[in-house]
Amino acid sequence: MLGSASVVLATGLAVSPYAVHAETPLRVALIMTGPITDGAWAQLAYEGLAELDKRPEFETGYAENVSQANLVQVVQGYADDGYDLIIGHGYEFGSAFVEIAPDYPDQRFFASTFKPEGDIPDNTRYIDMAYFDAAYGAGVLAALLSKEGKAVGFVGGGDNPTQQRMMSTFIGGAEATRPGLTGLGIVTGEYDNASKGSEASAAMIARGADVIWHGANVTGLGAIQGAVAQGATVLGCYSDQTGVAPEAMATSFAMNLGWMVEVVAQSVVDGTFEGGSEWQPPVTEMWSLHAGAAGDHNPDIASDEIWTQFQTVWRGLGDGSIDVETLVK
């Protein structure tokens, strides 16, 4: 049964994930710092947990809107309550799990963020979610879609290494695709400020950008709305955002976060959970392309020729024949 909590009370004995039987459901807890109604990051992961809850081999629980101050307490609460797999959804759990996991050697921990530097517990796993391959692909598509061929732009959220790197790889993909075109980017410093997103779009459109992509949650929605108001083409991010701007959005780069949750949980059941490591799924598994009822792209915005060119690059990013690390420093 899927249940939520912010303070966890013990309800039973711990079940070791090393000896899971069909009659003993694997207990999976998902802990999120945001709400499950955010339409993207937390909600998509929660949807994966909800799918697990439909299956008899899993029992699930979750906590949403967990503050940084309470994070350790909530994680320990689920661990003390005997959950076999605890998924911490976000960068906040990266270093926290390094400290917490050794105290619970019979349980497993998964953080949806990059592996921290140094040694990590052998019952903990991290993930490289192919942010930078996705950003490079978005830059390529933005350049192909640009009608003027002058500039395209990226709007970022929090001022952190991931957002900065997404910006640089977006710019690298765009400029490599269309010589003479300029890739622009603004990292606003905020994920939840629509006004800042709209202002960032306007600033880049004033410099000639006619296609805008984002990586910035609510700030990104503002970026889309601001860009559309000035006649620019847009690309969505994290979820299918076609409904935000159906007449101007070519496609959305959606993260398969629900799939991630399901795969990690199944790996514990199957005995294939690789503790002490970083999972690196290809971008074509971790991300997918959506344009509402139109399928993977809006043909009125991205022609067959443009989409075919882009798909060649997208497949190359997926199979590793295009290595972003060597192309964008």
PyMOL commands that set and color helices and strands:
alter all, ss='L'
color gray80, all
select helices_A, chain A and resi 17-19+41-53+68-80+93-103+131-145+161-177+194-205+217-229+242-244+257-270+283-286+292-294+304-319+324-327
alter helices_A, ss='H'
color red, helices_A
select strands_A, chain A and resi 3-4+26-32+58-63+85-89+108-111+124-127+151-156+182-187+209-214+233-238+249-255+277-279+287-290
alter strands_A, ss='S'
color yellow, strands_A
deselect
rebuild
show_as cartoon
